[in-house]
């Protein structure tokens, strides 16, 4: 039987490490005290609000290439209803939208806004056949095009698939990113899918609260990895607290994570019941606004981007799309990161924009 001896640290070494830690924390406190909220703002890429409807704002990002070099088919980004789309533009050197704009794409983005009590009865039909369709039609009319490109991220990818199934004539190419498709693909493993799809009673939550509070949603996400997300990351922050650039990176991510809109009650209830619990999307039994959603109708080219270490949307859930989509031009592009790593990994950000831009440009 082997025994492990405790690591011996001399009093001098312990004292030296405590002094170094104290100096680091003091420097970090000085850095923090000199920061303002504007220093940690996210979603700062230059853009213009071009369309509004209720709480929704449609933005067009300012092109940075000459007009004659701008790709002629715009791309519309539809993010999830959970959290804010600013994660696609965290900061100048970690920004999917900035990278796409630099590569010559004409980029639009839907900002869903913050639902209020007045939005309690908004349902998925309102979001998909209402808001998304209005934005698509606005862009089509503005550019004189029959079709545009659509990029759906996370839950926004799932909704984009539903939209493309019902309005395939308006979408030239479809990109989905870290999007759940098969909501029962991972069995009982801890994931966002099982968090919402287990014994959760969405009917009772909505009946009691109307809209579902964003803080409650955030707590559920944190409980998927409670030690890592609620304790360890703040312990790790001490290692970077004296580095202003790294500290700002950390604070910008915190700014985004805890900027959580409430969820419109009826849309939330529908999504939990029809997608997470009943898995109707791949069963072919899903209806939106009385219209059946058949993924076989999604016949335009499809690029499916997923994260290989995703703990929120497991890869098998995303990869299932290939079995059901009707497109003959289907491409999968895995990235060796987690769900959030898609946005904060420098390697992923260096490759993600070109992957999407090159794929779209190759299809005209």
C-alpha positions as a printed NumPy array, in Angstrom:
array([[  0.   ,   0.   ,   0.   ],
       [  1.426,   3.313,  -1.065],
       [  1.022,   6.462,   0.949],
       [  1.18 ,   9.965,  -0.46 ],
       [  3.237,  12.393,   1.556],
       [  1.932,  15.949,   1.871],
       [  3.717,  18.58 ,  -0.174],
       [  6.171,  20.422,   2.007],
       [  6.259,  24.225,   1.665],
       [  8.844,  26.203,   3.561],
       [  7.715,  29.204,   5.618],
       [  9.781,  31.448,   3.34 ],
       [  8.064,  30.102,   0.211],
       [  4.623,  30.399,   1.764],
       [  5.321,  33.967,   2.822],
       [  6.621,  34.851,  -0.653],
       [  3.511,  33.422,  -2.345],
       [  1.206,  35.305,   0.035],
       [  3.03 ,  38.549,  -0.681],
       [  2.777,  37.953,  -4.445],
       [ -0.931,  37.151,  -4.154],
       [ -1.507,  40.267,  -2.077],
       [  0.286,  42.435,  -4.629],
       [ -1.708,  40.874,  -7.461],
       [ -5.033,  41.456,  -5.706],
       [ -4.125,  45.057,  -4.843],
       [ -3.209,  45.742,  -8.465],
       [ -6.459,  44.11 ,  -9.581],
       [ -8.501,  46.235,  -7.202],
       [ -6.83 ,  49.377,  -8.57 ],
       [ -7.652,  48.23 , -12.106],
       [-11.278,  47.515, -11.187],
       [-11.672,  50.851,  -9.427],
       [-10.596,  52.663, -12.583],
       [-13.091,  50.893, -14.851],
       [-16.496,  52.207, -15.864],
       [-19.451,  50.338, -17.334],
       [-18.54 ,  51.575, -20.818],
       [-15.244,  49.672, -20.53 ],
       [-17.076,  46.339, -20.36 ],
       [-19.847,  46.988, -22.859],
       [-20.52 ,  44.269, -25.419],
       [-22.114,  44.434, -28.858],
       [-20.261,  47.579, -29.897],
       [-19.621,  46.903, -33.602],
       [-20.912,  49.873, -35.663],
       [-24.495,  49.257, -36.753],
       [-27.724,  51.015, -37.65 ],
       [-31.278,  50.217, -36.597],
       [-33.147,  49.765, -39.887],
       [-36.458,  48.205, -38.806],
       [-38.511,  48.047, -35.614],
       [-41.575,  46.055, -34.626],
       [-42.848,  45.923, -31.052],
       [-39.767,  45.136, -28.896],
       [-37.745,  43.856, -31.88 ],
       [-34.998,  45.893, -33.523],
       [-33.327,  44.806, -36.768],
       [-29.761,  46.064, -37.113],
       [-27.57 ,  46.328, -40.176],
       [-23.836,  46.306, -39.465],
       [-21.839,  49.01 , -41.178],
       [-19.917,  47.52 , -44.131],
       [-16.145,  47.999, -44.087],
       [-15.373,  46.877, -47.639],
       [-16.067,  48.919, -50.8  ],
       [-19.629,  48.63 , -52.074],
       [-18.541,  46.769, -55.215],
       [-16.823,  44.126, -53.056],
       [-19.81 ,  43.57 , -50.746],
       [-21.331,  40.105, -51.147],
       [-24.651,  40.636, -52.915],
       [-26.792,  38.295, -50.783],
       [-27.203,  39.617, -47.21 ],
       [-27.15 ,  37.303, -44.2  ],
       [-29.663,  37.658, -41.376],
       [-28.581,  36.432, -37.907],
       [-31.323,  35.071, -35.66 ],
       [-30.12 ,  34.411, -32.12 ],
       [-31.894,  32.575, -29.304],
       [-34.629,  34.14 , -27.216],
       [-32.506,  33.293, -24.169],
       [-29.696,  35.763, -23.398],
       [-28.714,  38.563, -25.749],
       [-27.277,  38.404, -29.291],
       [-24.294,  40.536, -28.206],
       [-22.417,  37.268, -27.602],
       [-21.785,  37.311, -31.355],
       [-19.931,  40.615, -30.827],
       [-18.298,  40.373, -27.399],
       [-15.349,  42.619, -28.193],
       [-13.33 ,  43.795, -31.161],
       [-11.014,  40.765, -31.323],
       [-13.718,  38.241, -30.389],
       [-16.611,  39.024, -32.69 ],
       [-18.311,  36.794, -35.218],
       [-20.225,  39.689, -36.754],
       [-17.108,  41.873, -37.109],
       [-15.296,  38.987, -38.796],
       [-18.17 ,  38.39 , -41.22 ],
       [-18.326,  42.107, -42.054],
       [-14.549,  42.228, -42.645],
       [-14.933,  39.275, -45.026],
       [-17.365,  41.28 , -47.138],
       [-20.722,  39.949, -45.963],
       [-23.697,  42.274, -45.576],
       [-24.805,  41.363, -42.055],
       [-28.152,  41.965, -40.352],
       [-29.06 ,  40.869, -36.82 ],
       [-32.339,  40.511, -34.935],
       [-32.376,  41.938, -31.413],
       [-35.484,  40.465, -29.753],
       [-35.446,  43.057, -26.976],
       [-36.83 ,  42.519, -23.469],
       [-40.337,  41.025, -23.293],
       [-42.66 ,  42.716, -20.799],
       [-45.921,  41.581, -19.197],
       [-47.696,  42.768, -22.329],
       [-45.867,  40.049, -24.31 ],
       [-47.092,  37.161, -22.15 ],
       [-49.142,  35.651, -24.997],
       [-46.555,  35.901, -27.788],
       [-46.155,  32.405, -29.204],
       [-43.735,  30.71 , -31.612],
       [-45.944,  31.631, -34.544],
       [-45.514,  35.3  , -33.609],
       [-41.742,  34.944, -33.439],
       [-41.239,  32.783, -36.539],
       [-44.048,  33.632, -38.985],
       [-44.314,  37.126, -37.561],
       [-41.019,  38.722, -36.557],
       [-38.516,  36.616, -38.512],
       [-40.678,  36.777, -41.634],
       [-41.021,  40.561, -41.32 ],
       [-37.243,  40.94 , -41.097],
       [-36.634,  38.624, -44.043],
       [-39.174,  40.522, -46.156],
       [-37.682,  43.887, -45.164],
       [-34.207,  42.794, -46.281],
       [-35.512,  41.204, -49.491],
       [-37.334,  44.39 , -50.419],
       [-34.433,  46.66 , -49.472],
       [-31.996,  44.713, -51.658],
       [-34.428,  43.782, -54.432],
       [-33.872,  40.05 , -53.892],
       [-36.156,  37.023, -53.853],
       [-33.94 ,  35.19 , -51.346],
       [-31.476,  35.99 , -48.568],
       [-29.143,  33.916, -46.382],
       [-30.188,  32.986, -42.851],
       [-27.858,  32.216, -39.918],
       [-29.574,  30.789, -36.835],
       [-27.672,  30.416, -33.557],
       [-28.662,  28.013, -30.742],
       [-32.452,  28.204, -30.244],
       [-32.414,  30.728, -33.082],
       [-31.079,  27.939, -35.304],
       [-34.001,  25.699, -34.393],
       [-36.442,  28.494, -35.168],
       [-34.596,  29.242, -38.421],
       [-35.071,  25.634, -39.501],
       [-38.793,  25.914, -38.81 ],
       [-38.913,  29.164, -40.765],
       [-36.982,  27.687, -43.697],
       [-39.335,  24.707, -43.783],
       [-42.348,  26.999, -44.129],
       [-40.763,  29.723, -46.296],
       [-38.134,  27.899, -48.331],
       [-38.725,  30.19 , -51.305],
       [-37.248,  33.123, -49.335],
       [-34.025,  31.487, -48.104],
       [-31.084,  30.905, -50.432],
       [-28.679,  29.283, -47.951],
       [-29.19 ,  28.257, -44.32 ],
       [-26.491,  28.176, -41.619],
       [-27.298,  26.753, -38.188],
       [-24.82 ,  27.002, -35.326],
       [-24.839,  25.038, -32.022],
       [-28.523,  24.403, -32.686],
       [-30.529,  21.629, -30.97 ],
       [-32.362,  19.37 , -33.417],
       [-32.961,  15.996, -31.743],
       [-33.934,  16.956, -28.205],
       [-33.711,  13.383, -26.904],
       [-30.365,  12.499, -28.439],
       [-28.361,  12.38 , -25.194],
       [-30.69 ,  10.382, -22.957],
       [-30.202,  11.386, -19.32 ],
       [-26.829,  13.106, -19.544],
       [-26.73 ,  16.562, -17.907],
       [-27.417,  19.154, -20.602],
       [-29.668,  22.079, -21.398],
       [-31.944,  19.614, -23.161],
       [-32.538,  17.576, -20.032],
       [-32.712,  20.64 , -17.816],
       [-35.784,  21.823, -19.719],
       [-37.055,  18.47 , -20.89 ],
       [-37.197,  16.42 , -17.693],
       [-39.927,  16.808, -15.094],
       [-40.185,  20.566, -15.594],
       [-43.787,  21.787, -15.73 ],
       [-43.688,  24.727, -18.113],
       [-47.481,  25.036, -17.864],
       [-47.28 ,  25.546, -14.099],
       [-44.368,  27.997, -14.392],
       [-46.168,  30.163, -16.926],
       [-49.462,  29.978, -15.032],
       [-47.684,  31.161, -11.875],
       [-45.372,  33.796, -13.347],
       [-46.647,  34.778, -16.798],
       [-43.272,  35.452, -18.373],
       [-40.374,  33.297, -17.168],
       [-37.742,  35.454, -15.409],
       [-34.325,  35.625, -17.037],
       [-32.632,  35.229, -13.655],
       [-34.424,  31.919, -13.151],
       [-33.257,  30.725, -16.573],
       [-29.7  ,  31.75 , -15.744],
       [-29.762,  29.844, -12.466],
       [-30.779,  26.714, -14.356],
       [-27.824,  27.081, -16.73 ],
       [-25.429,  27.581, -13.818],
       [-26.699,  24.451, -12.072],
       [-25.608,  22.301, -15.028],
       [-22.006,  22.835, -13.852],
       [-22.415,  24.482, -10.431],
       [-18.839,  24.246,  -9.207],
       [-17.231,  25.336, -12.481],
       [-19.702,  28.135, -13.209],
       [-20.451,  29.435,  -9.713],
       [-17.196,  28.95 ,  -7.817],
       [-14.197,  27.861,  -9.856],
       [-14.33 ,  30.628, -12.466],
       [-14.2  ,  33.288,  -9.74 ],
       [-11.279,  31.539,  -8.067],
       [ -9.536,  31.416, -11.445],
       [-10.181,  35.141, -11.868],
       [ -7.507,  35.798,  -9.235],
       [ -4.889,  34.514, -11.698],
       [ -5.784,  37.234, -14.198],
       [ -6.959,  40.052, -11.952],
       [ -3.722,  42.01 , -12.395],
       [ -3.921,  41.752, -16.209],
       [ -6.267,  44.481, -17.407],
       [ -6.895,  42.98 , -20.87 ],
       [ -7.729,  39.533, -19.511],
       [ -9.813,  41.006, -16.706],
       [-11.863,  42.994, -19.225],
       [-12.404,  39.818, -21.259],
       [-13.753,  38.119, -18.142],
       [-15.995,  41.045, -17.211],
       [-17.445,  41.342, -20.717],
       [-18.472,  37.696, -20.594],
       [-20.071,  38.262, -17.184],
       [-21.86 ,  41.319, -18.594],
       [-23.379,  39.172, -21.327],
       [-24.204,  36.151, -19.152],
       [-26.21 ,  38.123, -16.614],
       [-28.02 ,  40.328, -19.124],
       [-30.896,  37.862, -19.433],
       [-34.287,  38.882, -20.839],
       [-37.452,  37.336, -19.475],
       [-39.069,  34.737, -21.723],
       [-42.501,  35.423, -23.221],
       [-44.654,  32.911, -21.37 ],
       [-46.559,  31.234, -24.2  ],
       [-43.525,  30.925, -26.496],
       [-41.527,  29.411, -23.619],
       [-44.301,  26.964, -22.785],
       [-44.609,  25.864, -26.416],
       [-40.883,  25.437, -26.891],
       [-40.428,  23.341, -23.739],
       [-43.427,  21.144, -24.458],
       [-43.128,  20.674, -28.244],
       [-39.33 ,  20.56 , -28.587],
       [-37.71 ,  19.534, -25.317],
       [-40.36 ,  17.199, -23.984],
       [-42.201,  15.835, -27.02 ],
       [-39.327,  16.114, -29.545],
       [-41.857,  16.947, -32.233],
       [-39.347,  18.553, -34.622],
       [-37.809,  15.249, -35.704],
       [-41.007,  13.236, -35.244],
       [-42.683,  15.324, -37.928],
       [-45.58 ,  16.228, -35.637],
       [-44.648,  19.847, -34.931],
       [-47.035,  22.587, -36.024],
       [-46.374,  26.324, -35.977],
       [-49.348,  28.593, -36.635],
       [-51.345,  25.59 , -37.828],
       [-48.706,  24.622, -40.405],
       [-46.81 ,  21.333, -40.183],
       [-43.023,  21.605, -39.937],
       [-41.337,  19.065, -42.192],
       [-37.534,  19.267, -42.236],
       [-37.603,  17.501, -45.609],
       [-38.835,  20.846, -46.994],
       [-35.487,  22.404, -46.079],
       [-33.93 ,  21.796, -49.496],
       [-31.645,  24.808, -49.773],
       [-27.904,  24.306, -49.003],
       [-27.356,  23.823, -45.251],
       [-24.211,  24.387, -43.171],
       [-24.393,  22.849, -39.691],
       [-21.759,  24.25 , -37.299],
       [-21.536,  22.557, -33.905],
       [-19.241,  22.421, -30.862],
       [-17.651,  19.075, -30.07 ],
       [-17.485,  19.783, -26.306],
       [-20.888,  21.42 , -25.974],
       [-22.493,  20.801, -22.55 ],
       [-25.641,  22.773, -23.383],
       [-26.461,  21.373, -26.828],
       [-24.701,  17.982, -27.115],
       [-23.18 ,  17.266, -30.557],
       [-25.522,  14.296, -31.272],
       [-28.467,  16.668, -30.935],
       [-27.054,  19.008, -33.601],
       [-25.658,  16.294, -35.901],
       [-29.068,  14.611, -36.104],
       [-30.08 ,  17.262, -38.646],
       [-28.426,  15.324, -41.479],
       [-30.961,  12.486, -41.065],
       [-33.996,  14.695, -41.503],
       [-33.108,  17.691, -43.66 ],
       [-34.148,  17.546, -47.318],
       [-31.091,  19.357, -48.686],
       [-28.749,  17.55 , -51.09 ],
       [-26.058,  20.125, -50.252],
       [-25.457,  19.495, -46.542],
       [-22.176,  20.328, -44.788],
       [-21.109,  19.741, -41.182],
       [-18.378,  21.82 , -39.57 ],
       [-17.316,  20.759, -36.037],
       [-15.25 ,  22.99 , -33.75 ],
       [-13.232,  21.536, -30.824],
       [-14.754,  23.876, -28.219],
       [-17.707,  24.133, -25.865],
       [-20.939,  26.044, -26.422],
       [-19.566,  29.362, -25.167],
       [-16.133,  28.568, -26.599],
       [-17.582,  29.248, -30.045],
       [-17.606,  32.928, -29.076],
       [-14.635,  33.3  , -26.712],
       [-12.022,  30.938, -28.161],
       [ -9.552,  32.899, -30.287],
       [ -8.853,  29.831, -32.429],
       [-12.563,  29.247, -33.011],
       [-13.151,  32.916, -33.836],
       [-10.24 ,  32.91 , -36.281],
       [-11.804,  30.001, -38.186],
       [-15.546,  30.467, -37.675],
       [-16.04 ,  33.614, -39.765],
       [-14.076,  32.336, -42.78 ],
       [-15.837,  28.953, -42.569],
       [-19.255,  30.593, -42.821],
       [-18.257,  33.297, -45.322],
       [-16.423,  30.913, -47.667],
       [-19.308,  28.447, -47.603],
       [-21.867,  31.149, -48.445],
       [-19.748,  32.734, -51.166],
       [-19.166,  29.355, -52.813],
       [-22.933,  29.071, -53.289],
       [-23.44 ,  32.502, -54.816]])
